[in-house]
């Protein structure tokens, strides 16, 4: 397509906290030299979209177009963009640019760049016909991954895959996943394919069969103190994907020596942990955000090799408000995706 084509983007915007999204158009201006422009085909609907729509974090600026799990084909390429071409299908996640010259970027940790630009904070996202990103953050989707299902991999998938690489999780490790939802269901699939012995922790044991279908070898009630005590000292790594307050000393007690309790879910309150719960067995408490472009690309390759995709419910973009309300209700199983063509 010509670089002189229209710079007017059309989408669905939040105009006030909690209000229904409305049709919205804006002028995106000239394409940056290091940017690519993507015609959006599909976009995941994430809890972070809902949080910003509702201004749960107190930082929302209206109007803005949500959507940060976008998949589509490149229609324009900036003069300095590298490695991408028109017609290529890519995905764009939580971040859409970083400075490319700070120590974090040079180290490959672009997601830790102090000036990394989120796709939907102070900017317009993927609930639209077009979306732009720096070329390094527009990642090609491998053959073998259904593009209609790929969107959530760029946020939820990257978030739970990142710790496996960063902390060198081994196939011989015993790993627990707390929460079987949008993040947790992918973590179970990843860890099972990784080769780990996987224990799912859920507040509702009626999810036991579902957890095992998703890849868990064992299922434990996260609110049952006796069940937690029974597995004390058995896990190497415990991944918290839930957004609930739990008995954190009991969760730490499930770890053995040098075990790690790691957060990717945003729990509501501060975590009451005494240092004596950590020191004697050299345990670690940590957290991480979405992964770097490099780790996200590794995740996509891993998903293609093992045929791992999110479990999604599809909505047409024209029913975006129904999709958001479905997510808000807590009934989504387990990610929501909108089809921009409908």
N, C-alpha and C positions, 0 to 999 in steps of 0.2 A: 504494500500500500504506500501511497505517497506521503511524505512528511508534511504535506500541506493539508492533510485531511482535518476534519473538525476536531477541536480540542474540548468540545462540550461532552461531558460524561453524564449519564443518567442512571439514577439508582433509587434506593429507598433509605431515607434519612430519619434518624431520631431527632425530634425537634424540642423535646422537653423530657424530663425524667419520667420514665415509665409510660410515656405516651406511645400510641401506635406509630409505626414507621409510616412515613408519607413519601410519595414520589418527589424526587429532588434532582435538580440539574445544576451543574457548576462548570466553570471554565477551568480546566486543568492547566492551562498555559502551555508553553512550548515544552517539548520532550527534552529532558536533560541528556547531555552527551553520553553519560554512563548508564542511562536508564533503558528499560524495555517497556513497551506497552502491551498489555495482555487483554485479549477479548475474553471476558470471564464466561466460562461454561457452567461451572459448579462452584458452590461455596458452602463450607461447613458453617453451622451455627453453634458457637461455643459459649460456655458459661461466662467467659470474659466479655463476649459481645453483650450478653444480658446484663452483666454488671455495669458496663459503660452506658448502655441504654437507660438503666435505672439510676445511674450515678451513685452506685453503691460505694465507689472508691472516692467520691467527692472531687473528681478531676475532669469530669465530662464537659465538653464544650459543644454547644448545640448551634446550628444543626451539624450533624456528621453522619456519614454512611458507615455502619458497622461492617463486619465481615473480614476475617483474617485467616481463612483457610481456603484460599481461592485457587482454582484450577482453570486453565484456559490456554489458548494458543497465542503466541506472540504475533502481533500485527505491525509493530514498529520497533526499530532498533536504533538506539542512539549511536552517534559516530564513534564513540569510544567504548561502547559495550563490547565485551569479549566472550567468545565461546558460544554465543547463542545466535539463532537466525529466525527470520520470519517463518511462521508455520509450525514452529516447534512447540510442543505442549509442555507447560511448566506449572509449578505450584509456588505460591507465595504465602508465607505464614505470618507469625506475630510481628516480625521485623521486616521492613522493606528496604532499609539501607543502613550503612555504618560508615565511619570516616575512612576506613581502609588504610590508615597510616599510623594509628596509635599502637602502643605495644600489644594491646589485646588483639587487634585486627591482624597485626603482623605475625602474632603467635598462633593465629588460626581460631582464636576465641572471639570472633566478630560479635557474638551475642552478648559479650561483656563490655563492648565498647561504650564509653561514657556518653557518646552522642548517637548511639544506635537509634534509629527512628522507627517507633512502632507503626504498624500499618493503620491502626484506628485511634490512636491518641494524638490529637491535634492534626488529624489528617482524615481523608476519606478512604474507606476500605472496599471490600469485594462484593457487597450487596449492590452491585452496579454492573453496567455493561462493559466497563473498562477499568483497569487498575495498572498502575505503574510501580516499578521497583528498580533498585540498582541491580545490575546484571548478576552480581554475586549472590543475591538473595532470591533470584528466580531460578528454581532448581528443576532440571529436566526430569520428567516422569518416565521411569524405565518401561520398556515393553513388558507386558504381562500384568501390569497393575491397571485395573479398571479405573479410568479417569473420574467416573461418577462417584467412586468410593474413596478417592485419594485425598480429598481435601483435609479431613481430620488428621491425616498423618503429619501435616505440616505444623500442627500445634500439639494436639494430644499425643500423637505418635512420637514426635521429636522429643517432647518433654519426658516421656517415660523411657525412651531408648537412650537418651543422653547419659544417664547415670551408669548404664551398663558398660559404656565405653570409658567414661571418665574415671570410674572406680575399678576398672579391670575385673568385672564380675566373671567368674570362671564357670564352665559347665559342671564342675564338681560341687559348686556352692549350693547351699540350701537357702532359698530366698522366699520371703513372705511379701505379699501384696495386700495392703489394707484398703478396702473399698473396691467394689466391683461396679464401676460406672464407666463414664466416658474415657477416663484415663486408665482405670484399673483393668478393664477388659482387654485393652491392648497390651498392657504390661504382662498379663497372664499369657497371652499368645506369644509375645516376644520371648519371655523367659523359658517357656516350654520348648520353643524352637532353639533357644540358646543352649539347652541341655541341662538346665538346672532342675533340682527338685523344688517344686513350687507349692507353697501353701497360701491359700486365699483366706483372708480375714474378712468376715462380713457381719453386719449387725443383724442380718436376717438369714437364718439357716435354710429358709425356703429357696435360697439361691444356690444351694449346695450342688444340685445337678447341673445348673447353668455354669457355675464356676468350673466344674470338672470338664464340661464341654469346651470351655474356653481355654483350658490348659492346666488347671490346678490339679495336683496329685492329692492334696489334702485340703480340707476346709475346716476353719476354726471360727467360733463365734467371738467377735471382737469385744463383746460386752460381758462375756462369761469369764469371771475371774478364775474359776477352777480350770477351765479349758486353757487359759493363758498360762496358768501355773504349771499345767501338765507338759507344756512344751518349752518351759524355761531352759535357756542355755543351749538351744538347738539350731538357731539360725545364724547365717553369716551376714545377711543383708535383709533389712526390712524397709520396704518402699511404701510410704504413706501417700496414697492418692486421694483419700477421703478429705472432706471439708468439715469434719466433726471433731468435737473435743472427746478425747479418750483417756484411758488410764495410762498415762505415758510411762510412769515407772514400771508398770506391768509389761508394757510393750518393750521397753528397754531390756527387761529381764528375759525376754525370749531370745536375746542375742547371746552368742557364745563369745569367747575371747577374740578381741579385735573386730567385733561385729559393728555394723554401721546402721543407725536409724536415720533414714533419709526422707526428706519431705519434697514432694512436688505438688501436693495439694495444699490449699490455703486454709488452714484450720482457723476457727474464729478467734480463739484466745491465746494468750501467751502460754508457753509450754513449761510447766513447773517441774524442772528436773534438777536434782541435787547432784553436785559434782561427784559425790561418793557413788552415784549410780553409774559413773563413767570410768573413774580412775582405776579401781581394782582389776577390771578385766580389759582395760585399755579400749573402751568403747568410744564410738564417735557419733556425734549428732551433726547433721548437715542438711543442706537444701540446694536446689538448683532450678534454673529457669528452663525455657526452651533451648534446644541445642544449637550449635553453630551450623553454618551452611555445610561444613565438612561432615559433621556427625549426622546431620539430617540426610545428606546424600548417601552415607553409609547405611542409614536406616532404610531408605528407599530400595537400595540394592538388596538388603537383607529381606525386606518384604517381598520383593519380586522373586527371590530365590526360594523362599518358603511359602509363597502364596498367602501372605498375611495381609488382610485388609480389615478396616473397622466394620463393625456391625452398625448399619445406618438405617434411618428412616428418611425417605425422600419426600420433599414438598416442592411444588412449583414456586418460582420466585414471586409470582403474582399473589401467593398466599404466605408471604414472608411473616406476617404478623401471627398467623396460626402456627407457623414453625417456631417462632420465639415463645409463644404462649405454651406450646407443647413442651419445650425445654424448661420453661419456668415452672411448669407443673410438677416436674420431677419424674415424668412418665417416659422420657426418651430412653430407648434401648438400642444402641447406647450413645450414638451420635446422630445429629440431625444435619441433613444436607439439602440445599435448595438448588434446583435446576434453573439456570438463568434463561433457558430457551422457552420456559413456559410461564 
